[in-house]
Amino acid sequence: MAIYKFKITFEDFDDVVREIDIKSNQTFEDLHKAIHKSTGYNAEKSSSFYVSTDNWLKGDEIAYLPSERKKDRVVLMENSKLSGFIEDPHQKFYYTYNFDRPFDFHVELIKIILDADPHIEYPFLARSSGEAPKIILQNSPQAVDPGVVVPGEFDFLNELNFVPEDTDELEAMGEMGINEEEREEDDETESADEFGDEFSDTEGFEEDTHKDDY
C-alpha cells in the first residue's frame, strides 16, 4: 500500500506548515479531518479541495458538506479516494476550509512512500511547524470556534460588524466629521471678525471726538 506525504500550508500564513502521511486508498475526507486535527479547527464545516495546476489554478472540486446549490455539480470527499486524483508525482490541490469564513490552503504531494509502516496509524502527522491562526466566536473573545478569525489591526471595523458593502456609509461618516470640523472653524472665524469690526468702529469714534475738540 503506497503512502502519500502531503505538505499543507496556509495561503496567507506560509510559516505554518503541516506534513501528513496518508494511505493512497484513503479519502479526501480523511485528509480533511487530519488537517484540522492538526490545526485544532472544527472539521464539520463546508469545505472543498480543488485539483490544481502548478500555479494553484482551481480545477475539479471535491466537496465536504456542500450547499444544496452545489450538490449536483461536485463529487464528495467521502466518496473520493486520493489515488483517483493523483496524476502527477507532485500533484497539487487548492483547499478552502469553511466557506462561511474561509481559510485557503496549498496542499502539495511531496513524496510517495511505497510501503506503509505497520506501526503507524494513518493519516499520520509527520511534521508540524508554526501555530495555526486563532479563531474566536464573533461575540465572545474567550470562546474558540473555527468560523471566525481573531480580529487584527482592523478591530474597530469588526466591532462595528463592518462588511465591504458599508464602505459608502463609512466614507459618509468621515465626510460628516470633516464638515463638522469645518463648520466649527467657520463659526470661530465669524466670531473673530465680528469682534474685530466692533473694535474698529470704536477706534474711529475716538478719532472723530478729538477732531471736534479742535
C-alpha positions as CSV (number, residue, x, y, z in Angstrom):
1,M,0.0,0.0,0.0
2,A,1.5,3.3,-1.1
3,I,1.7,6.3,1.3
4,Y,1.3,9.9,0.1
5,K,3.1,12.6,2.0
6,F,1.3,15.9,1.6
7,K,2.7,19.3,2.6
8,I,-0.1,21.7,3.7
9,T,0.4,25.4,4.1
10,F,-1.9,28.3,4.8
11,E,-2.1,30.6,1.8
12,D,-1.8,33.7,3.9
13,F,0.5,32.2,6.7
14,D,3.3,30.4,4.9
15,D,5.2,29.9,8.1
16,V,2.5,27.5,9.3
17,V,3.3,24.1,7.8
18,R,1.9,20.6,8.3
19,E,3.0,17.4,6.6
20,I,0.6,14.5,6.7
21,D,1.2,10.9,5.6
22,I,-1.9,9.1,4.4
23,K,-2.7,5.9,2.5
24,S,-3.4,6.2,-1.2
25,N,-6.7,4.4,-0.8
26,Q,-7.9,6.7,1.9
27,T,-10.3,9.5,1.1
28,F,-10.2,13.3,0.9
29,E,-12.5,13.3,3.9
30,D,-9.7,11.5,5.8
31,L,-7.2,14.1,4.7
32,H,-9.6,17.0,5.5
33,K,-10.2,15.7,9.0
34,A,-6.4,15.0,9.5
35,I,-5.6,18.6,8.6
36,H,-8.0,20.0,11.2
37,K,-6.9,17.6,13.8
38,S,-3.5,19.3,13.4
39,T,-4.9,22.8,13.4
40,G,-7.4,22.4,16.1
41,Y,-10.3,23.7,14.0
42,N,-13.7,22.1,13.7
43,A,-13.7,19.8,10.7
44,E,-17.5,19.9,10.4
45,K,-17.5,22.9,8.1
46,S,-18.4,23.1,4.5
47,S,-15.0,22.8,2.6
48,S,-13.5,21.8,-0.7
49,F,-10.4,20.5,-2.4
50,Y,-9.7,21.6,-5.9
51,V,-7.5,19.7,-8.3
52,S,-4.9,22.4,-9.0
53,T,-2.3,23.4,-11.6
54,D,1.3,24.2,-10.7
55,N,0.1,27.9,-10.4
56,W,-2.7,27.0,-8.0
57,L,-5.5,27.5,-10.5
58,K,-8.6,25.6,-9.5
59,G,-10.0,22.6,-11.4
60,D,-12.4,19.9,-10.4
61,E,-14.0,20.3,-7.0
62,I,-14.2,17.7,-4.2
63,A,-16.5,18.9,-1.5
64,Y,-17.4,18.2,2.1
65,L,-20.9,19.3,3.3
66,P,-21.6,21.2,0.0
67,S,-24.5,23.6,-0.2
68,E,-27.7,22.5,-1.9
69,R,-26.8,24.6,-4.9
70,K,-23.5,22.7,-5.4
71,K,-24.6,19.1,-4.6
72,D,-25.3,18.1,-8.1
73,R,-22.1,19.6,-9.5
74,V,-19.4,18.2,-7.3
75,V,-18.1,14.9,-6.1
76,L,-18.0,14.3,-2.3
77,M,-14.9,13.8,-0.2
78,E,-16.2,10.7,1.5
79,N,-16.6,9.0,-1.9
80,S,-13.3,10.1,-3.4
81,K,-10.1,8.2,-2.9
82,L,-6.9,10.2,-3.1
83,S,-5.4,7.8,-5.7
84,G,-8.2,8.6,-8.1
85,F,-7.0,12.2,-8.4
86,I,-3.2,11.8,-8.4
87,E,-2.0,12.4,-11.9
88,D,1.5,13.8,-11.1
89,P,4.2,12.9,-8.5
90,H,3.9,16.5,-7.3
91,Q,0.2,16.8,-7.6
92,K,-1.3,20.0,-6.1
93,F,-4.7,20.7,-4.5
94,Y,-6.1,24.1,-3.6
95,Y,-8.1,23.7,-0.4
96,T,-10.7,26.0,1.1
97,Y,-11.9,25.4,4.6
98,N,-15.2,26.8,5.9
99,F,-16.9,28.8,3.2
100,D,-18.7,31.0,5.7
101,R,-15.4,32.5,6.9
102,P,-12.7,30.8,4.7
103,F,-9.1,29.9,5.1
104,D,-7.3,28.9,2.0
105,F,-4.5,26.3,1.9
106,H,-2.0,24.9,-0.6
107,V,-1.8,21.1,-0.5
108,E,1.1,19.5,-2.4
109,L,2.2,15.9,-2.8
110,I,5.9,15.9,-1.9
111,K,6.7,12.2,-1.6
112,I,5.3,8.8,-2.4
113,I,6.4,6.1,0.0
114,L,5.9,2.6,-1.4
115,D,5.2,0.7,1.8
116,A,3.1,1.6,4.8
117,D,4.7,1.4,8.2
118,P,2.8,-1.3,10.1
119,H,3.4,0.6,13.4
120,I,1.8,3.8,12.2
121,E,-1.9,4.6,12.2
122,Y,-2.7,6.7,9.1
123,P,-3.4,9.5,8.5
124,F,-0.2,10.4,10.4
125,L,1.0,13.9,11.3
126,A,4.7,13.7,10.2
127,R,5.6,17.4,10.7
128,S,4.0,20.4,12.4
129,S,5.6,23.8,12.2
130,G,4.1,27.1,13.3
131,E,0.8,27.7,15.2
132,A,-2.4,27.8,13.3
133,P,-4.1,31.3,13.5
134,K,-6.5,31.5,16.4
135,I,-10.2,31.8,15.7
136,I,-12.9,33.1,18.1
137,L,-16.6,33.4,18.3
138,Q,-17.7,36.8,17.0
139,N,-19.4,37.9,20.2
140,S,-17.3,36.0,22.7
141,P,-13.5,36.7,22.6
142,Q,-12.9,33.8,25.0
143,A,-14.7,31.1,23.0
144,V,-12.7,29.3,20.3
145,D,-14.6,28.5,17.1
146,P,-13.0,27.9,13.7
147,G,-15.6,30.0,11.9
148,V,-14.3,33.5,12.9
149,V,-10.7,34.8,12.7
150,V,-9.2,36.7,15.6
151,P,-9.5,40.4,14.8
152,G,-6.3,42.1,13.7
153,E,-5.3,45.7,13.0
154,F,-8.9,46.5,11.9
155,D,-10.6,45.6,15.2
156,F,-12.7,48.8,15.1
157,L,-14.3,47.6,11.9
158,N,-15.0,44.2,13.4
159,E,-16.6,45.9,16.4
160,L,-19.0,47.7,14.1
161,N,-19.7,44.4,12.3
162,F,-18.3,46.1,9.2
163,V,-18.8,44.5,5.8
164,P,-17.4,45.7,2.5
165,E,-20.9,47.0,1.5
166,D,-20.6,49.5,4.3
167,T,-17.8,51.4,2.6
168,D,-20.0,54.2,1.3
169,E,-21.6,54.6,4.7
170,L,-18.2,54.7,6.4
171,E,-16.9,57.4,3.9
172,A,-20.1,59.4,4.5
173,M,-19.4,59.3,8.3
174,G,-15.9,60.6,7.7
175,E,-17.2,63.4,5.5
176,M,-19.7,64.4,8.1
177,G,-16.9,64.6,10.7
178,I,-14.8,66.8,8.3
179,N,-17.7,69.0,7.6
180,E,-18.5,69.4,11.2
181,E,-14.9,70.5,11.9
182,E,-15.1,73.0,9.0
183,R,-18.3,74.4,10.4
184,E,-16.7,74.8,13.8
185,E,-13.7,76.6,12.2
186,D,-16.1,78.9,10.3
187,D,-18.0,79.8,13.5
188,E,-14.7,80.7,15.2
189,T,-13.7,82.9,12.2
190,E,-17.1,84.7,12.2
191,S,-16.8,85.4,15.9
192,A,-13.3,86.8,15.4
193,D,-14.5,89.0,12.5
194,E,-17.4,90.3,14.5
195,F,-15.2,91.3,17.4
196,G,-12.7,92.9,15.0
197,D,-15.4,95.1,13.4
198,E,-16.7,96.3,16.7
199,F,-13.1,97.2,17.8
200,S,-12.5,99.1,14.6
201,D,-15.7,101.2,14.9
202,T,-14.7,102.2,18.5
203,E,-11.3,103.4,17.3
204,G,-12.9,105.5,14.6
205,F,-15.3,107.1,17.1
206,E,-12.4,108.2,19.4
207,E,-10.6,109.9,16.5
208,D,-13.8,111.8,15.5
209,T,-14.2,113.0,19.1
210,H,-10.7,114.5,19.2
211,K,-11.3,116.4,15.9
212,D,-14.4,118.1,17.4
213,D,-12.3,119.3,20.3
214,Y,-10.2,121.3,17.9
